[in-house]
Amino acid sequence: MAGMSNTNSTGQAMMRMVIGIAALVVLTALLFLAAPDGFYLWAKAIHVLAVISWMAGMLYLPRLLVYHADAEKGSVQSETFKVMERRLLRGIINPAMIVTWVFGLWLAWKGFGFQGGWLHGKMALVLVLSGIHGYLAGAVRKFAEDRNEKPARHWRIVNEIPTLLMIAIVILVVVKPF
């Protein structure tokens, strides 16, 4: 009976996510159609909001994995972590990454013509961050199948990588050192 409840609530969460993304797409199209000349600033705002959401998830998910690694397999605590990790990944991190990339690439093209060393550096670091995202998504799958073999210490180290990447990316964007 409890499994049915989790499946139903997960389905509802996924439906809310799909509705949220659809609403974002519709609102974005309306903004572009209503004010194509002012759309750049709206796109930048949406990009920043998506980056904040993506980073929040990328900073939190490895911390959940630290605690999950110490939980006994099959325990109530472990099962709770599985739900939290899945919902965080599917409901926040994945959609935020997609929106970040879509608007980021559009801004790089429209605002800078994909030119500038700082932009190339930023894009390289965002690719690395996306790779870490993929690594974490794979870890969530392994934890869900009770196949994690990494100790909590590993996840503590992984937890620092998105922070370091975020610092470097922000410095490149704000300072534009090259």
C-alpha positions in Angstrom: 0.0 0.0 0.0 2.8 2.4 0.9 4.5 1.7 -2.5 1.3 2.8 -4.3 1.2 6.1 -2.3 4.9 6.8 -3.3 4.2 6.0 -6.9 1.1 8.2 -7.0 2.8 11.2 -5.3 5.8 10.8 -7.6 3.4 10.8 -10.6 1.8 14.0 -9.3 5.2 15.6 -8.7 6.2 14.7 -12.3 2.9 16.2 -13.6 3.5 19.4 -11.7 7.0 19.5 -13.2 5.7 19.1 -16.7 3.1 21.7 -16.2 5.7 24.1 -14.8 8.0 23.6 -17.8 5.1 24.0 -20.2 4.1 27.2 -18.4 7.7 28.5 -18.7 7.7 27.7 -22.4 4.4 29.5 -23.0 5.4 32.5 -20.9 8.8 32.7 -22.6 7.1 32.7 -26.1 4.7 35.4 -25.0 7.5 37.5 -23.7 9.4 37.1 -26.9 6.3 37.9 -29.0 5.3 40.9 -26.9 8.7 42.6 -26.7 11.3 41.0 -29.0 13.7 43.9 -28.4 13.5 43.6 -24.6 13.6 39.8 -24.6 17.3 39.6 -23.9 16.9 40.9 -20.4 14.1 38.5 -19.7 16.1 35.6 -21.1 19.0 36.7 -18.8 16.7 36.7 -15.8 15.3 33.3 -16.6 18.8 32.0 -17.2 20.0 33.3 -13.8 16.9 31.8 -12.0 17.6 28.4 -13.7 21.2 28.5 -12.7 20.3 29.2 -9.1 17.9 26.3 -9.1 20.4 24.0 -10.8 23.1 24.9 -8.4 20.9 24.6 -5.3 20.2 21.0 -6.4 23.8 20.3 -7.3 24.9 21.4 -3.9 22.2 19.5 -2.0 22.2 16.2 -3.9 25.7 15.1 -3.0 25.0 16.0 0.6 22.0 13.6 0.5 24.3 11.0 -0.9 26.7 11.4 2.0 23.9 10.6 4.4 22.5 7.9 2.2 25.8 6.1 2.0 25.8 5.8 5.8 22.2 4.5 5.9 21.6 0.8 6.1 20.3 -0.7 2.8 16.6 -1.4 2.9 16.1 0.7 6.0 13.3 3.3 6.2 15.9 6.0 6.2 17.5 4.6 3.0 14.1 4.4 1.2 13.3 8.0 2.3 16.7 9.2 0.8 15.8 7.4 -2.5 12.6 9.3 -2.8 14.2 12.6 -1.9 17.1 12.1 -4.4 14.8 11.0 -7.2 12.5 14.0 -6.7 15.3 16.5 -6.4 17.0 15.1 -9.6 13.9 14.8 -11.7 11.8 17.7 -10.4 14.5 20.4 -9.9 18.0 19.6 -11.1 17.2 18.1 -14.6 14.7 20.8 -15.6 16.9 23.6 -14.3 19.9 22.3 -16.2 17.8 22.2 -19.4 16.5 25.7 -19.0 20.1 26.9 -18.0 21.5 25.4 -21.2 18.7 26.6 -23.5 18.8 30.2 -22.3 22.6 30.2 -21.8 23.3 29.2 -25.4 20.7 31.7 -26.7 22.3 34.5 -24.6 25.8 33.4 -25.8 24.7 33.6 -29.4 22.6 36.7 -29.2 24.7 38.7 -26.8 28.2 37.7 -27.7 28.1 35.7 -31.0 29.9 32.9 -29.1 33.0 35.1 -28.9 35.3 35.8 -26.0 37.8 33.8 -24.1 35.9 34.2 -20.8 32.7 32.8 -22.5 34.6 29.8 -23.9 36.0 29.2 -20.4 32.6 29.5 -18.9 31.1 27.1 -21.4 33.9 24.5 -20.8 33.3 24.7 -17.0 29.5 24.4 -17.6 30.2 21.2 -19.6 32.2 19.9 -16.7 29.4 20.8 -14.3 27.0 18.9 -16.7 29.3 15.9 -16.5 29.1 16.0 -12.7 25.3 16.3 -13.1 25.4 13.1 -15.2 27.7 11.4 -12.6 25.2 12.3 -9.8 22.3 11.1 -11.9 24.1 7.7 -12.3 24.7 7.6 -8.5 21.0 8.2 -7.8 20.2 5.2 -10.0 22.8 3.1 -8.2 21.5 4.1 -4.8 17.9 3.4 -5.9 19.1 -0.2 -6.8 21.1 -0.5 -3.5 24.3 -0.8 -5.6 26.3 2.2 -4.2 29.8 1.1 -3.4 31.3 4.5 -2.6 31.8 5.6 1.0 30.4 8.8 2.5 33.9 10.3 2.2 33.7 10.0 -1.6 30.4 11.9 -1.6 31.8 14.6 0.7 34.6 15.2 -1.8 32.1 15.2 -4.8 30.0 17.7 -2.8 32.8 20.3 -3.2 33.2 20.0 -7.0 30.0 22.0 -7.9 31.0 24.7 -5.5 34.4 25.1 -7.0 33.0 25.1 -10.5 30.3 27.7 -9.5 33.0 30.0 -8.1 35.1 29.8 -11.3 32.1 30.3 -13.5 30.8 33.4 -11.6 34.3 34.9 -11.7 34.5 34.4 -15.5 31.1 35.9 -16.1 31.5 38.9 -13.8 35.2 39.8 -14.1 35.7 38.6 -17.8 39.4 38.2 -17.2 40.2 37.3 -20.8 
